Amino acid sequence: MFKKKVFALTAVFLLFSLVVDAADAQPRRRTQRIEPLPEHSRVLVMMPDVQLSLLTAAGLPEPREDWSVAGRDNLAQSLAALVGREQHVPSALNPAEAMEGRTGQIIRLHDVVGGAILANRTPATQLPTRKNNNVWTLGDGVQELGAAYEADYALFVVARGSYASGARAAAALVGLVAGVYIPMGGQQTFASLVDLRTGQVVWFNFVTAGANDMREADGANALVLELMRGAPL
């Protein structure tokens, strides 16, 4: 089980890395103008899907549940506060119930669709049928989520990343002297806003965390401000 988790984390890190590298190498595309949400919209802040790990000296990610929970809770609080400041009505999911029943199915569906949107931003992984089609949807099944939580929209956030161990940091210093670059890990996050009446993904964004440590409240606040920049709230 542990090996499967490490493999899954490594695969996701590779996808995020491809997107980051492609974004750095290419000019930003002009974003489509999105109409702001109506005032006092009811926004369901989905429990953020956060998976953080320790990057060992050998470069393998070891999942850290305590870090993941801290990042999840900090991001959830920051997102709800942001929605409230924008004069909308936030609601939240109980993390213990988030993955149960129909709600869990929708969350897992979003992870797949969000991953596809992310991959489609990279020429190397772009879907041939999506070159001229930027409309993404979770389907009208999300109407059940809207009815259950009395919400008009749902805000999804997914975060993946690793933090270097002390041994990894020491190895990086030695490598620097020798002229060898040793990656120190990093954290990436994407967010999407879904219309719960139609299922359409009306807004999507991706950022790297940089110096904003989501394991800390202040870092999560700064990361959310960067992540939600341009959101039609």
N, C-alpha and C positions, 0 to 999 in steps of 0.2 A: 504493500500500500504506500509506504513512504517513497519507494522508487518511482511509483506511478505519479505521485504528487510532484516530485522533483522534475520528472519528465514533462508533465503538463505545464508546470511553471516555466521551464526552460523554453518550451515551444511558444508560449505566450510572449515571453521576453523577446524571442527572435522576431515575432510578428511586430511587436511594438518598435523594435530596433529598426526594422525595415522601413516602417512609416517615418520614424524620426530622421533616418538618413536621407530618405527621399525628400522630406520636407526641407531639410537643410540644403539639399542640392538643387532644388527647383524653386522658381519664383512662386509666391502664393497666388492661388487662383482667386479671382474676384468672387466674393460671397454674394449669394442672392439675397435681395432685400426681403426681410420677413416682417410681416405685420405684427405689431405688439399684441400681446394677449389682452383681452378685455379687462377692464379694471375689476378687482376683487374676484379674479378667477380662482377656483379651488384647485390647488396643486398638490397632488400626492407625491411626497418626497419618498421615493422608494429607498429601502435600506441599501446604502452603497455596497457594492460587491468589491471587497478589498482583500487582496492576497499579497502579503509582504513576506520577505525572506531575508535570511542572513547569507551574504555572499562569502563563502569560505575562501581560505588561502588557495585552494585548488580551483576556485572559480565555479563551484557548484552551489546552487541556491538551496538553503535549508529553510523550509517553511517555519514562520514564527507566528503562532496563533495570537499571542499577546499583542504583538505589533499590529496584526491585521484587525483585531477587535478595537484597539485604540484608534487606528486610522479610520475605521468604519464609523465609530461613534462620533469622532471629532468632525468628520466630513458631514455626517447627517445633521448635526447641530448647526454647523455653519451654513449648510444649504437651506435649512428651515428658516434660519434667521434672515438670510438673504431674500427668500421668497416673501417673508413678512414685511421686510423693509420696502419692498417694491409694491406694497399695498395689495398683495394677494393673500389668500387664505391657505396656509400650509397645513397638511396633515401628514402623519407618519405611520410606518408599519412597525409592529412589534417584531424585533429581530428573531425572537423565538418562533414566530408564526410565519415569517416572511416566505419560507420555502415550502410551505404546506399547500396542498390542493391546487386550485386553479391559479392562485397568486404565484405559487412557485413555478408553474408551467409558463406563465407569462414572463417571469423574470428570466428563466432559462432561455425562452424564445428571444427575449431582448438581447441576451448575451451573444447569441448566434448572429442576429441581425446587426447588432452593434459591431461585432467583429468583422462582419462582411463589409459594412460601411467603411470601417477603418482600413481593411485590406484594399478596398477599391480606390483609396487615395494614393496607392502606390502602383506605378506602372507595372512593376514586376508581378504583382498579384491582382491586378485589375481584372474584374470579370468582363469577358467579351460582350455580354448582353447588357452591361451597365455603362458602357462608354458614353451614351447620350441619354441616360435615364438616371436622374438623381432623386427619384421618388421612392422612398422606402416606407414600409408599413409593417406593423405587427398583426394586422388583420382586425376584423371587427369583433373578435373575441374579447378584446380589451374592454369592450363596453361593460362586461361583467365586473371588471375591476372598478370602473368608474361608478357603477351602481352600488357596489358593495361598500365603497369608501366615500361615496358622495363627492366625487372629484371630477373636474373637467379635463385635467391634464396630469400626466405622470412624469416626474423627473428622475431619470436613471443615471447613476454614476458607477463606473467601473474603474478600479485602480489596481495596477500591478507594479511590482518593483522589488528591489533588493537594496540592502545597505551593507557596505563592506565591513568585514570583521577587522579586528586589530591586526591579525596576521596578514590579511589581504592588503591592508593599508601599508604595512611594513614592506611587503613584497613589491608594492607599487613604487615605494621610495627607492628601493634597490634597483628596480627596473628603470626608473627615471635616470639614475646615475649611469646605467649601462646603455641608455638610449632605447629601452624597450617599453612600449606602452602597455600597461596592465589596466583593464577596465575596473572601475571602482563601483560598479552598479549604478542604479538610477531608478526613478519612479515615473511612471506614465499614467495618465488618467484621461478617460473620455466621458462625455456626458451627452445625453440626448433627452429631448423634450417630446413627449408623445401625446397627441390629441386622443383622449379616451373615448371620443364619440366616433372617430373614423379609424383609429389605429395608426394614422400617419405620423411618421417622425418629422416634426416640423422644424427641428433645429438640432444640430450636432456639432460638437467641438472636441478637440484633442489637444492636450498640453503635456509637457514634461514638468515634473515638480521642481526641478532645480534645487534651490536652497530652501524651498518650502517643505518642511518636514511634517507630514500629515499625522505623525504620531503625537505631535504636540498641538495644543489648541490654536496657538498663534499661527503655526505653520499651516494648519488646515484652513484657517480663515483666509490667509494670503493665497493659498492654492485655489480655493473656491472663487475668490475674486478674479483670478486669472482665468480659471476654467470657464466661468460663466460670463466672461466679457463678450458682449455681442448677443447674448441670449435675449429673446423678445419678451422679457418680463416687464 
